[in-house]
């Protein structure tokens, strides 16, 4: 009786495998990677504030969602 479960389980695994293998790779472009590296490097280069132990924050823009 258990052998009747093998074909549906095999089909489910095959469909899952095909769904995972057919997805395109979503890697960031080299420009995005370099920009992320520069932002990280700049953030680490900022000095710590002695009183709170927090990093100094740059002045906030009036409209942060606009560049």
PDB file of N, CA, C and O in Angstrom:
ATOM      1  N   UNK A   1       0.808  -1.194   0.000  1.00  0.00           N
ATOM      2  CA  UNK A   1       0.000   0.000   0.000  1.00  0.00           C
ATOM      3  C   UNK A   1       0.862   1.274   0.000  1.00  0.00           C
ATOM      4  O   UNK A   1       0.501   2.264  -0.636  1.00  0.00           O
ATOM      5  N   UNK A   2       2.007   1.249   0.716  1.00  0.00           N
ATOM      6  CA  UNK A   2       2.881   2.429   0.760  1.00  0.00           C
ATOM      7  C   UNK A   2       3.498   2.741  -0.590  1.00  0.00           C
ATOM      8  O   UNK A   2       3.832   3.894  -0.862  1.00  0.00           O
ATOM      9  N   UNK A   3       3.654   1.743  -1.434  1.00  0.00           N
ATOM     10  CA  UNK A   3       4.284   1.974  -2.729  1.00  0.00           C
ATOM     11  C   UNK A   3       3.424   2.881  -3.613  1.00  0.00           C
ATOM     12  O   UNK A   3       3.926   3.438  -4.589  1.00  0.00           O
ATOM     13  N   UNK A   4       2.136   3.038  -3.288  1.00  0.00           N
ATOM     14  CA  UNK A   4       1.274   3.932  -4.063  1.00  0.00           C
ATOM     15  C   UNK A   4       1.605   5.407  -3.809  1.00  0.00           C
ATOM     16  O   UNK A   4       1.251   6.260  -4.623  1.00  0.00           O
ATOM     17  N   UNK A   5       2.272   5.721  -2.704  1.00  0.00           N
ATOM     18  CA  UNK A   5       2.656   7.105  -2.407  1.00  0.00           C
ATOM     19  C   UNK A   5       3.928   7.544  -3.130  1.00  0.00           C
ATOM     20  O   UNK A   5       4.202   8.739  -3.239  1.00  0.00           O
ATOM     21  N   UNK A   6       4.696   6.589  -3.617  1.00  0.00           N
ATOM     22  CA  UNK A   6       5.982   6.939  -4.241  1.00  0.00           C
ATOM     23  C   UNK A   6       5.803   7.805  -5.482  1.00  0.00           C
ATOM     24  O   UNK A   6       6.484   8.826  -5.580  1.00  0.00           O
ATOM     25  N   UNK A   7       4.932   7.469  -6.442  1.00  0.00           N
ATOM     26  CA  UNK A   7       4.817   8.335  -7.638  1.00  0.00           C
ATOM     27  C   UNK A   7       4.366   9.774  -7.334  1.00  0.00           C
ATOM     28  O   UNK A   7       4.970  10.700  -7.876  1.00  0.00           O
ATOM     29  N   UNK A   8       3.344  10.014  -6.502  1.00  0.00           N
ATOM     30  CA  UNK A   8       2.985  11.422  -6.247  1.00  0.00           C
ATOM     31  C   UNK A   8       4.087  12.200  -5.535  1.00  0.00           C
ATOM     32  O   UNK A   8       4.300  13.376  -5.827  1.00  0.00           O
ATOM     33  N   UNK A   9       4.782  11.559  -4.611  1.00  0.00           N
ATOM     34  CA  UNK A   9       5.877  12.233  -3.908  1.00  0.00           C
ATOM     35  C   UNK A   9       7.005  12.534  -4.877  1.00  0.00           C
ATOM     36  O   UNK A   9       7.611  13.604  -4.811  1.00  0.00           O
ATOM     37  N   UNK A  10       7.296  11.598  -5.779  1.00  0.00           N
ATOM     38  CA  UNK A  10       8.352  11.819  -6.769  1.00  0.00           C
ATOM     39  C   UNK A  10       7.984  12.968  -7.704  1.00  0.00           C
ATOM     40  O   UNK A  10       8.846  13.771  -8.061  1.00  0.00           O
ATOM     41  N   UNK A  11       6.731  13.056  -8.100  1.00  0.00           N
ATOM     42  CA  UNK A  11       6.295  14.152  -8.964  1.00  0.00           C
ATOM     43  C   UNK A  11       6.397  15.483  -8.218  1.00  0.00           C
ATOM     44  O   UNK A  11       6.818  16.481  -8.802  1.00  0.00           O
ATOM     45  N   UNK A  12       6.020  15.515  -6.946  1.00  0.00           N
ATOM     46  CA  UNK A  12       6.143  16.753  -6.166  1.00  0.00           C
ATOM     47  C   UNK A  12       7.589  17.202  -6.060  1.00  0.00           C
ATOM     48  O   UNK A  12       7.888  18.382  -6.240  1.00  0.00           O
ATOM     49  N   UNK A  13       8.493  16.265  -5.769  1.00  0.00           N
ATOM     50  CA  UNK A  13       9.905  16.623  -5.691  1.00  0.00           C
ATOM     51  C   UNK A  13      10.430  17.108  -7.029  1.00  0.00           C
ATOM     52  O   UNK A  13      11.211  18.058  -7.075  1.00  0.00           O
ATOM     53  N   UNK A  14      10.016  16.474  -8.120  1.00  0.00           N
ATOM     54  CA  UNK A  14      10.472  16.887  -9.452  1.00  0.00           C
ATOM     55  C   UNK A  14       9.976  18.289  -9.772  1.00  0.00           C
ATOM     56  O   UNK A  14      10.736  19.106 -10.293  1.00  0.00           O
ATOM     57  N   UNK A  15       8.715  18.582  -9.470  1.00  0.00           N
ATOM     58  CA  UNK A  15       8.188  19.923  -9.734  1.00  0.00           C
ATOM     59  C   UNK A  15       8.876  20.980  -8.876  1.00  0.00           C
ATOM     60  O   UNK A  15       9.171  22.075  -9.355  1.00  0.00           O
ATOM     61  N   UNK A  16       9.130  20.657  -7.625  1.00  0.00           N
ATOM     62  CA  UNK A  16       9.834  21.589  -6.749  1.00  0.00           C
ATOM     63  C   UNK A  16      11.243  21.849  -7.254  1.00  0.00           C
ATOM     64  O   UNK A  16      11.703  22.991  -7.264  1.00  0.00           O
ATOM     65  N   UNK A  17      11.925  20.800  -7.669  1.00  0.00           N
ATOM     66  CA  UNK A  17      13.287  20.938  -8.174  1.00  0.00           C
ATOM     67  C   UNK A  17      13.297  21.784  -9.442  1.00  0.00           C
ATOM     68  O   UNK A  17      14.155  22.652  -9.602  1.00  0.00           O
ATOM     69  N   UNK A  18      12.346  21.538 -10.344  1.00  0.00           N
ATOM     70  CA  UNK A  18      12.283  22.323 -11.580  1.00  0.00           C
ATOM     71  C   UNK A  18      11.971  23.786 -11.293  1.00  0.00           C
ATOM     72  O   UNK A  18      12.506  24.676 -11.955  1.00  0.00           O
ATOM     73  N   UNK A  19      11.115  24.040 -10.319  1.00  0.00           N
ATOM     74  CA  UNK A  19      10.781  25.425  -9.978  1.00  0.00           C
ATOM     75  C   UNK A  19      11.996  26.152  -9.413  1.00  0.00           C
ATOM     76  O   UNK A  19      12.220  27.323  -9.719  1.00  0.00           O
ATOM     77  N   UNK A  20      12.772  25.467  -8.596  1.00  0.00           N
ATOM     78  CA  UNK A  20      13.946  26.106  -7.997  1.00  0.00           C
ATOM     79  C   UNK A  20      15.082  26.280  -8.991  1.00  0.00           C
ATOM     80  O   UNK A  20      15.792  27.285  -8.952  1.00  0.00           O
ATOM     81  N   UNK A  21      15.260  25.315  -9.875  1.00  0.00           N
ATOM     82  CA  UNK A  21      16.398  25.360 -10.795  1.00  0.00           C
ATOM     83  C   UNK A  21      16.143  26.324 -11.957  1.00  0.00           C
ATOM     84  O   UNK A  21      17.099  26.816 -12.557  1.00  0.00           O
ATOM     85  N   UNK A  22      14.879  26.607 -12.290  1.00  0.00           N
ATOM     86  CA  UNK A  22      14.590  27.450 -13.448  1.00  0.00           C
ATOM     87  C   UNK A  22      14.561  28.928 -13.099  1.00  0.00           C
ATOM     88  O   UNK A  22      14.424  29.758 -13.997  1.00  0.00           O
ATOM     89  N   UNK A  23      14.686  29.289 -11.811  1.00  0.00           N
ATOM     90  CA  UNK A  23      14.693  30.704 -11.435  1.00  0.00           C
ATOM     91  C   UNK A  23      15.992  31.359 -11.882  1.00  0.00           C
ATOM     92  O   UNK A  23      17.063  30.781 -11.697  1.00  0.00           O
ATOM     93  N   UNK A  24      15.923  32.544 -12.461  1.00  0.00           N
ATOM     94  CA  UNK A  24      17.164  33.230 -12.842  1.00  0.00           C
ATOM     95  C   UNK A  24      17.897  33.735 -11.604  1.00  0.00           C
ATOM     96  O   UNK A  24      17.283  34.036 -10.581  1.00  0.00           O
ATOM     97  N   UNK A  25      19.213  33.822 -11.716  1.00  0.00           N
ATOM     98  CA  UNK A  25      20.005  34.344 -10.604  1.00  0.00           C
ATOM     99  C   UNK A  25      19.779  35.843 -10.499  1.00  0.00           C
ATOM    100  O   UNK A  25      19.780  36.554 -11.504  1.00  0.00           O
ATOM    101  N   UNK A  26      19.587  36.312  -9.291  1.00  0.00           N
ATOM    102  CA  UNK A  26      19.339  37.743  -9.083  1.00  0.00           C
ATOM    103  C   UNK A  26      20.521  38.345  -8.343  1.00  0.00           C
ATOM    104  O   UNK A  26      20.437  38.652  -7.154  1.00  0.00           O
ATOM    105  N   UNK A  27      21.593  38.504  -9.045  1.00  0.00           N
ATOM    106  CA  UNK A  27      22.785  39.104  -8.446  1.00  0.00           C
ATOM    107  C   UNK A  27      22.783  40.597  -8.714  1.00  0.00           C
ATOM    108  O   UNK A  27      22.367  41.031  -9.789  1.00  0.00           O
ATOM    109  N   UNK A  28      23.239  41.389  -7.756  1.00  0.00           N
ATOM    110  CA  UNK A  28      23.326  42.826  -8.019  1.00  0.00           C
ATOM    111  C   UNK A  28      24.431  43.106  -9.034  1.00  0.00           C
ATOM    112  O   UNK A  28      25.416  42.373  -9.124  1.00  0.00           O
ATOM    113  N   UNK A  29      24.246  44.166  -9.784  1.00  0.00           N
ATOM    114  CA  UNK A  29      25.264  44.550 -10.759  1.00  0.00           C
ATOM    115  C   UNK A  29      26.525  45.019 -10.066  1.00  0.00           C
ATOM    116  O   UNK A  29      26.512  45.305  -8.869  1.00  0.00           O
ATOM    117  N   UNK A  30      27.623  45.100 -10.821  1.00  0.00           N
ATOM    118  CA  UNK A  30      28.884  45.511 -10.193  1.00  0.00           C
ATOM    119  C   UNK A  30      28.834  46.931  -9.642  1.00  0.00           C
ATOM    120  O   UNK A  30      29.524  47.232  -8.668  1.00  0.00           O
ATOM    121  N   UNK A  31      28.039  47.806 -10.240  1.00  0.00           N
ATOM    122  CA  UNK A  31      27.938  49.168  -9.724  1.00  0.00           C
ATOM    123  C   UNK A  31      27.278  49.204  -8.363  1.00  0.00           C
ATOM    124  O   UNK A  31      27.705  49.951  -7.483  1.00  0.00           O
ATOM    125  N   UNK A  32      26.238  48.402  -8.181  1.00  0.00           N
ATOM    126  CA  UNK A  32      25.548  48.367  -6.898  1.00  0.00           C
ATOM    127  C   UNK A  32      26.467  47.806  -5.821  1.00  0.00           C
ATOM    128  O   UNK A  32      26.461  48.281  -4.685  1.00  0.00           O
ATOM    129  N   UNK A  33      27.254  46.798  -6.176  1.00  0.00           N
ATOM    130  CA  UNK A  33      28.162  46.202  -5.211  1.00  0.00           C
ATOM    131  C   UNK A  33      29.241  47.199  -4.786  1.00  0.00           C
ATOM    132  O   UNK A  33      29.561  47.293  -3.602  1.00  0.00           O
ATOM    133  N   UNK A  34      29.794  47.931  -5.726  1.00  0.00           N
ATOM    134  CA  UNK A  34      30.827  48.915  -5.397  1.00  0.00           C
ATOM    135  C   UNK A  34      30.231  50.052  -4.565  1.00  0.00           C
ATOM    136  O   UNK A  34      30.874  50.546  -3.640  1.00  0.00           O
ATOM    137  N   UNK A  35      29.013  50.464  -4.889  1.00  0.00           N
ATOM    138  CA  UNK A  35      28.379  51.527  -4.113  1.00  0.00           C
ATOM    139  C   UNK A  35      28.136  51.078  -2.681  1.00  0.00           C
ATOM    140  O   UNK A  35      28.337  51.854  -1.748  1.00  0.00           O
ATOM    141  N   UNK A  36      27.706  49.833  -2.497  1.00  0.00           N
ATOM    142  CA  UNK A  36      27.497  49.296  -1.150  1.00  0.00           C
ATOM    143  C   UNK A  36      28.825  49.249  -0.397  1.00  0.00           C
ATOM    144  O   UNK A  36      28.873  49.561   0.794  1.00  0.00           O
ATOM    145  N   UNK A  37      29.903  48.863  -1.082  1.00  0.00           N
ATOM    146  CA  UNK A  37      31.224  48.819  -0.451  1.00  0.00           C
ATOM    147  C   UNK A  37      31.656  50.220  -0.015  1.00  0.00           C
ATOM    148  O   UNK A  37      32.164  50.402   1.091  1.00  0.00           O
ATOM    149  N   UNK A  38      31.453  51.201  -0.885  1.00  0.00           N
ATOM    150  CA  UNK A  38      31.863  52.574  -0.547  1.00  0.00           C
ATOM    151  C   UNK A  38      31.060  53.128   0.625  1.00  0.00           C
ATOM    152  O   UNK A  38      31.612  53.786   1.506  1.00  0.00           O
ATOM    153  N   UNK A  39      29.737  52.857   0.632  1.00  0.00           N
ATOM    154  CA  UNK A  39      28.922  53.340   1.747  1.00  0.00           C
ATOM    155  C   UNK A  39      29.350  52.701   3.059  1.00  0.00           C
ATOM    156  O   UNK A  39      29.401  53.373   4.090  1.00  0.00           O
ATOM    157  N   UNK A  40      29.657  51.413   3.031  1.00  0.00           N
ATOM    158  CA  UNK A  40      30.099  50.720   4.239  1.00  0.00           C
ATOM    159  C   UNK A  40      31.433  51.281   4.713  1.00  0.00           C
ATOM    160  O   UNK A  40      31.623  51.528   5.904  1.00  0.00           O
ATOM    161  N   UNK A  41      32.351  51.478   3.780  1.00  0.00           N
ATOM    162  CA  UNK A  41      33.664  52.026   4.126  1.00  0.00           C
ATOM    163  C   UNK A  41      33.542  53.432   4.710  1.00  0.00           C
ATOM    164  O   UNK A  41      34.207  53.760   5.693  1.00  0.00           O
ATOM    165  N   UNK A  42      32.694  54.259   4.107  1.00  0.00           N
ATOM    166  CA  UNK A  42      32.504  55.624   4.623  1.00  0.00           C
ATOM    167  C   UNK A  42      31.867  55.612   6.003  1.00  0.00           C
ATOM    168  O   UNK A  42      32.231  56.414   6.864  1.00  0.00           O
ATOM    169  N   UNK A  43      30.910  54.701   6.220  1.00  0.00           N
ATOM    170  CA  UNK A  43      30.258  54.626   7.534  1.00  0.00           C
ATOM    171  C   UNK A  43      31.248  54.182   8.598  1.00  0.00           C
ATOM    172  O   UNK A  43      31.198  54.676   9.724  1.00  0.00           O
ATOM    173  N   UNK A  44      32.131  53.278   8.273  1.00  0.00           N
ATOM    174  CA  UNK A  44      33.120  52.819   9.243  1.00  0.00           C
ATOM    175  C   UNK A  44      34.197  53.862   9.502  1.00  0.00           C
ATOM    176  O   UNK A  44      34.822  53.852  10.562  1.00  0.00           O
ATOM    177  N   UNK A  45      34.421  54.761   8.551  1.00  0.00           N
ATOM    178  CA  UNK A  45      35.462  55.780   8.708  1.00  0.00           C
ATOM    179  C   UNK A  45      35.007  56.929   9.585  1.00  0.00           C
ATOM    180  O   UNK A  45      35.839  57.683  10.091  1.00  0.00           O
ATOM    181  N   UNK A  46      33.682  57.084   9.778  1.00  0.00           N
ATOM    182  CA  UNK A  46      33.191  58.181  10.621  1.00  0.00           C
ATOM    183  C   UNK A  46      33.563  57.937  12.076  1.00  0.00           C
ATOM    184  O   UNK A  46      33.477  56.805  12.552  1.00  0.00           O
ATOM    185  N   UNK A  47      33.972  58.980  12.788  1.00  0.00           N
ATOM    186  CA  UNK A  47      34.365  58.801  14.200  1.00  0.00           C
ATOM    187  C   UNK A  47      33.151  58.563  15.097  1.00  0.00           C
ATOM    188  O   UNK A  47      32.034  58.973  14.781  1.00  0.00           O
ATOM    189  N   UNK A  48      33.392  57.900  16.206  1.00  0.00           N
ATOM    190  CA  UNK A  48      32.345  57.689  17.198  1.00  0.00           C
ATOM    191  C   UNK A  48      32.208  58.923  18.073  1.00  0.00           C
ATOM    192  O   UNK A  48      33.197  59.593  18.371  1.00  0.00           O
ATOM    193  N   UNK A  49      30.986  59.222  18.483  1.00  0.00           N
ATOM    194  CA  UNK A  49      30.742  60.315  19.416  1.00  0.00           C
ATOM    195  C   UNK A  49      31.112  59.807  20.807  1.00  0.00           C
ATOM    196  O   UNK A  49      30.660  58.736  21.214  1.00  0.00           O
ATOM    197  N   UNK A  50      31.933  60.569  21.544  1.00  0.00           N
ATOM    198  CA  UNK A  50      32.430  60.098  22.839  1.00  0.00           C
ATOM    199  C   UNK A  50      31.331  59.964  23.888  1.00  0.00           C
ATOM    200  O   UNK A  50      31.385  59.043  24.703  1.00  0.00           O
ATOM    201  N   UNK A  51      30.335  60.850  23.896  1.00  0.00           N
ATOM    202  CA  UNK A  51      29.335  60.859  24.961  1.00  0.00           C
ATOM    203  C   UNK A  51      28.399  59.651  24.879  1.00  0.00           C
ATOM    204  O   UNK A  51      28.112  59.025  25.899  1.00  0.00           O
ATOM    205  N   UNK A  52      27.929  59.323  23.700  1.00  0.00           N
ATOM    206  CA  UNK A  52      26.919  58.260  23.585  1.00  0.00           C
ATOM    207  C   UNK A  52      27.464  56.963  23.014  1.00  0.00           C
ATOM    208  O   UNK A  52      26.820  55.922  23.141  1.00  0.00           O
ATOM    209  N   UNK A  53      28.618  56.997  22.397  1.00  0.00           N
ATOM    210  CA  UNK A  53      29.138  55.798  21.766  1.00  0.00           C
ATOM    211  C   UNK A  53      28.481  55.497  20.431  1.00  0.00           C
ATOM    212  O   UNK A  53      28.680  54.423  19.863  1.00  0.00           O
ATOM    213  N   UNK A  54      27.699  56.444  19.931  1.00  0.00           N
ATOM    214  CA  UNK A  54      27.017  56.267  18.648  1.00  0.00           C
ATOM    215  C   UNK A  54      27.780  57.022  17.563  1.00  0.00           C
ATOM    216  O   UNK A  54      28.517  57.970  17.833  1.00  0.00           O
ATOM    217  N   UNK A  55      27.578  56.573  16.345  1.00  0.00           N
ATOM    218  CA  UNK A  55      28.205  57.271  15.222  1.00  0.00           C
ATOM    219  C   UNK A  55      27.464  58.572  14.944  1.00  0.00           C
ATOM    220  O   UNK A  55      26.254  58.675  15.148  1.00  0.00           O
ATOM    221  N   UNK A  56      28.222  59.569  14.471  1.00  0.00           N
ATOM    222  CA  UNK A  56      27.604  60.841  14.117  1.00  0.00           C
ATOM    223  C   UNK A  56      26.739  60.633  12.881  1.00  0.00           C
ATOM    224  O   UNK A  56      27.160  59.991  11.919  1.00  0.00           O
ATOM    225  N   UNK A  57      25.539  61.175  12.916  1.00  0.00           N
ATOM    226  CA  UNK A  57      24.643  61.038  11.776  1.00  0.00           C
ATOM    227  C   UNK A  57      24.751  62.273  10.898  1.00  0.00           C
ATOM    228  O   UNK A  57      24.853  63.388  11.409  1.00  0.00           O
ATOM    229  N   UNK A  58      24.731  62.091   9.587  1.00  0.00           N
ATOM    230  CA  UNK A  58      24.733  63.263   8.707  1.00  0.00           C
ATOM    231  C   UNK A  58      23.378  63.966   8.796  1.00  0.00           C
ATOM    232  O   UNK A  58      22.388  63.371   9.221  1.00  0.00           O
ATOM    233  N   UNK A  59      23.344  65.244   8.390  1.00  0.00           N
ATOM    234  CA  UNK A  59      22.092  65.996   8.418  1.00  0.00           C
ATOM    235  C   UNK A  59      21.084  65.328   7.498  1.00  0.00           C
ATOM    236  O   UNK A  59      21.418  64.913   6.388  1.00  0.00           O
ATOM    237  N   UNK A  60      19.835  65.226   7.973  1.00  0.00           N
ATOM    238  CA  UNK A  60      18.800  64.584   7.177  1.00  0.00           C
ATOM    239  C   UNK A  60      18.282  65.544   6.121  1.00  0.00           C
ATOM    240  O   UNK A  60      18.128  66.742   6.359  1.00  0.00           O
ATOM    241  N   UNK A  61      18.021  64.994   4.965  1.00  0.00           N
ATOM    242  CA  UNK A  61      17.470  65.764   3.875  1.00  0.00           C
ATOM    243  C   UNK A  61      15.973  65.973   4.125  1.00  0.00           C
ATOM    244  O   UNK A  61      15.333  65.141   4.767  1.00  0.00           O
ATOM    245  N   UNK A  62      15.420  67.064   3.627  1.00  0.00           N
ATOM    246  CA  UNK A  62      14.014  67.346   3.835  1.00  0.00           C
ATOM    247  C   UNK A  62      13.125  66.271   3.238  1.00  0.00           C
ATOM    248  O   UNK A  62      12.121  65.875   3.831  1.00  0.00           O
ATOM    249  N   UNK A  63      13.508  65.802   2.050  1.00  0.00           N
ATOM    250  CA  UNK A  63      12.758  64.748   1.364  1.00  0.00           C
ATOM    251  C   UNK A  63      13.687  63.559   1.162  1.00  0.00           C
ATOM    252  O   UNK A  63      14.351  63.483   0.128  1.00  0.00           O
ATOM    253  N   UNK A  64      13.760  62.623   2.116  1.00  0.00           N
ATOM    254  CA  UNK A  64      14.726  61.539   2.000  1.00  0.00           C
ATOM    255  C   UNK A  64      14.453  60.584   0.841  1.00  0.00           C
ATOM    256  O   UNK A  64      15.370  59.896   0.393  1.00  0.00           O
ATOM    257  N   UNK A  65      13.221  60.525   0.347  1.00  0.00           N
ATOM    258  CA  UNK A  65      12.942  59.605  -0.746  1.00  0.00           C
ATOM    259  C   UNK A  65      13.299  60.188  -2.109  1.00  0.00           C
ATOM    260  O   UNK A  65      13.285  59.470  -3.108  1.00  0.00           O
ATOM    261  N   UNK A  66      13.618  61.474  -2.162  1.00  0.00           N
ATOM    262  CA  UNK A  66      14.032  62.099  -3.419  1.00  0.00           C
ATOM    263  C   UNK A  66      15.528  62.270  -3.424  1.00  0.00           C
ATOM    264  O   UNK A  66      16.133  62.620  -2.411  1.00  0.00           O
ATOM    265  N   UNK A  67      16.123  62.020  -4.581  1.00  0.00           N
ATOM    266  CA  UNK A  67      17.592  62.161  -4.682  1.00  0.00           C
ATOM    267  C   UNK A  67      17.942  63.265  -5.633  1.00  0.00           C
ATOM    268  O   UNK A  67      19.121  63.540  -5.853  1.00  0.00           O
TER     269      UNK A  67
END
